[in-house]
Amino acid sequence: QVQLVESGGGSVQAGGSLRLSCAASGSIVSVMGWYRQAPGRQRELVATITRTDSANYADSVKGRFTISRDNAKNTVNLQMNSLKPEDTADYYCYARSAWSSKDFWGQGTQVTVSS
């Protein structure tokens, strides 16, 4: 089992910045990342990162968001700059167990961007 504890999020005006953090415990994880789900929409990829720091971003956030991780601490961060109202969503931390290859999710943290 992998437990994920998220922090960060909140409300900000368009153009502002927020930072999300997530700590994993219970197992070594391979891929970590963030997904988001806006009201009435499906959950979608924001960004993922491997243990070797290979990152993958959704086109909608490229150049504005930066994902990073600390393998020693089993943490992943998402720095979100130049936020837009369309970034408003619940953001979910994601991790894949390196042992079982099972996927785990955090409880979600809300991000609201006002225009």
C-alpha positions, -999 to +999 in steps of 0.1 A: +000+000+000+011+036-007-003+065+012-003+099-004-006+131+016-011+163-004-006+199+006-009+233-011-036+244-033-061+272-026-074+303-044-055+327-065-061+353-092-053+347-128-016+351-135-007+340-100+012+310-087+006+280-064+027+251-053+014+216-047+033+190-027+027+153-021+045+129+002+043+091-004+048+065+023+045+028+026+065+018-005+090+029-030+073+045-059+083+046-095+062+072-114+047+101-094+026+129-107-006+150-107-039+147-124-068+171-121-106+170-125-128+200-131-165+199-124-184+179-150-152+167-167-131+136-166-099+133-147-069+143-168-032+142-167-013+173-156+022+160-153+042+129-143+078+123-134+099+091-132+126+083-106+152+094-132+134+128-135+119+122-169+089+145-170+057+144-191+033+174-192-001+180-206+000+204-235-022+228-217+003+233-189+036+232-207+058+262-200+037+272-170+039+242-146+070+224-134+071+190-117+099+179-095+106+151-071+129+141-042+134+103-043+150+103-009+119+118+006+094+102-017+079+135-025+067+152-056+060+189-062+041+209-088+050+245-092+021+262-111+028+297-126+008+319-148-024+302-136-056+306-157-092+302-147-093+270-168-068+255-144-095+255-117-100+219-106-094+193-079-058+182-082-049+146-073-015+132-064-007+100-082+020+073-075+028+039-088+043+013-065+077+002-077+070-033-062+034-041-072+030-016-101-004-007-086-016+029-089-025+050-059-043+083-055-043+111-030-075+126-016-073+157-038-067+193-032-087+222-047-072+249-069-094+278-078-082+305-102-104+336-105-103+360-134 
